[in-house]
Amino acid sequence: MSSSLFFEDLNVGADIPALIRCPTTQQLVMFGAATGDYYPLHYDKDFAERAGLPGVIVQGRLKASFLMQMLRDWIGEQGIVKRIAVQHRGIDLPGNAITCGGRVTGKNFSGGEYYVECDIWVENPKGERTVKGTATVILPTRSDA
Amino acid sequence: MPGLIGDAMVELRFVSVDELRRSIGKISTSPPIEIEKGAIKKFARAVGASVTLHTDDDRAWPADYGPMNAPEDMLFGIEFTYTPEPVESPAPTVLDGGGEWGFIRPVRAGDVVFFTRKLLEVSERQTSMGKTYFVTTEIVWTNQRGETVAKARLTDISY
C-alpha cells in the first residue's frame, strides 16, 4: 500500500502504477465461493467448452476487483474510489498474467472535493485490452494533510 | 439450471426475450445481508487484496471510525449470493458485459445492507456468437440506516 497521494501531485497524463495478477483456477474457485458466483463457466471446463470457449474463464468481476486494487494501492488510505466503469471486451484465461493499467485524464474540484478522472484497462499477455473503463477517485490535498 | 447461491438453490431460468421484456421496470428486493468480518476477510483473500483495512481487525478507514471496512468491490458479488428470484436469461450462456458502480458511503463489518434490482433494458443483435442479448439492470444498495451506499448499472451478455 502506497503512502497518501495528493491531488497536487498529479498531472493529466500521469500513469497509474500497473498491477499484475496471474489468476489461477484455484483463485477462480475462491472468488466464486467468496461471492456466491458458482456459474460453471468459471470452474467446469466441459461446460465452458460447450459454450464455445477455450476453457474456464476469469470472472469479469474478479478483473474489476483487480482494477479496484490497483486504484486503492495508487491513491493510498486517504483517497476514495468513487466510481468505476468497465466494459468486458474479451475473455481472460487462468494461468495467464494480466496487467491492470490506467492513466489520469482529468482533474477537477467540485462540491468541496478534489476529483481525478482516469482511464483504466486490463491487458492480456498479448497486449490486447480485454477490459476498458474509467474511474473517478477523490484525493486529499496537501493543505488537508 | 440450478446453482448454489448462499444457502438456497437458485435457478437460471430460460425465458423468451418477449417474456423478459415484460419484466422491464419490475423491482425485486434482496433479503437483509449482514456484512460479517469473516466474509470481508474471505473476499479480500480471494481477490488477493493487499489492503489491511479489510483484513486487520484493528484498522478502519477513516482511522478511528470503528469496525473493519468492506472493500467496495465486495458489493460486486453480494447480488450473486442473495439474488431473491430466479435469474432469467433468453439464452443458455451468460457473460458479464461490465457495468458502472458508484460508491456513496463506506460499508463496514456489522452493517446490514440490502439491494434492489430493476431490469432496465433488453436488446439483441447478431454477433460472432450468433443472436446475442444485452440485458441491463440497475442495482441500488441501502444500509440499515436507510442510506444509499452504492448504485450500479450492469449489463449481461447472453447467447
Contacts between the chains, C-beta under 8 A, distances in Angstrom:
chain1	res1	chain2	res2	distance
A	1	B	50	6.1
A	1	B	51	5.9
A	1	B	52	7.1
A	21	B	48	6.6
A	27	B	46	6.9
A	27	B	48	7.3
A	30	B	45	7.0
A	30	B	46	4.0
A	31	B	46	4.7
A	31	B	47	6.6
A	31	B	77	7.7
A	33	B	42	7.5
A	33	B	46	7.1
A	34	B	39	7.5
A	34	B	42	4.9
A	34	B	43	4.4
A	34	B	45	7.7
A	34	B	46	3.9
A	34	B	47	7.7
A	34	B	77	6.6
A	35	B	43	7.1
A	35	B	46	7.6
A	35	B	76	6.9
A	35	B	77	2.5
A	35	B	78	7.5
A	35	B	80	5.3
A	35	B	81	6.5
A	36	B	4	8.0
A	36	B	5	5.0
A	36	B	6	5.9
A	36	B	77	6.2
A	36	B	78	7.9
A	36	B	80	4.1
A	36	B	81	3.0
A	36	B	82	7.5
A	37	B	77	6.1
A	37	B	80	4.4
A	38	B	3	5.0
A	38	B	4	5.3
A	38	B	5	6.9
A	38	B	80	7.9
A	39	B	3	6.7
A	39	B	94	7.0
A	41	B	93	7.4
A	41	B	95	7.6
A	51	B	92	7.6
A	51	B	93	4.4
A	52	B	93	7.6
A	52	B	129	6.8
A	59	B	96	7.0
A	60	B	95	7.3
A	60	B	96	3.2
A	60	B	97	7.7
A	60	B	98	6.6
A	61	B	73	7.4
A	61	B	76	4.3
A	61	B	77	6.3
A	61	B	96	6.3
A	62	B	47	6.5
A	64	B	73	6.3
A	64	B	76	6.1
A	64	B	98	7.9
A	65	B	47	4.2
A	65	B	49	7.7
A	65	B	71	7.7
A	65	B	73	4.4
A	65	B	76	6.7
A	66	B	47	7.1
A	66	B	48	8.0
A	68	B	71	6.8
A	68	B	72	6.4
A	68	B	73	4.4
A	69	B	47	6.8
A	69	B	48	7.3
A	69	B	49	5.7
A	69	B	50	6.9
A	69	B	51	7.6
A	72	B	49	8.0
A	72	B	51	5.6
A	72	B	71	7.8
A	73	B	50	6.6
A	73	B	51	7.7
A	77	B	51	8.0
A	77	B	53	6.9
A	77	B	61	5.9
A	78	B	62	7.9
A	80	B	103	7.7
A	81	B	72	6.0
A	81	B	103	6.2
A	82	B	102	6.7
A	82	B	103	5.9
A	83	B	100	6.9
A	83	B	101	6.8
A	83	B	102	4.9
A	83	B	103	7.0
A	84	B	100	7.2
A	84	B	101	5.5
A	85	B	98	7.5
A	85	B	99	7.1
A	85	B	100	3.8
A	85	B	101	7.6
A	86	B	98	4.5
A	86	B	99	6.8
A	86	B	100	7.8
A	87	B	97	7.0
A	87	B	98	4.2
A	88	B	95	7.1
A	88	B	96	5.7
A	88	B	97	5.9
A	88	B	98	4.7
A	131	B	98	7.5
A	133	B	98	7.2
